Amino acid sequence: MPTDCYHPADVNDPAVVADLSGRIRGTIQRKLDDLLAERGPAFG
């Protein structure tokens, strides 16, 4: 996740931090969903 668009002072802005953490969470969740779909059922 690129962070070069953020200013160092943004670390003190709760809205910016919340937005970035939400984007990171979404990215991780999409990857987990993709991996789960690839793996298939655990008992199938």
Beta strands, then each sheet from edge to edge (+ up, - down):
end
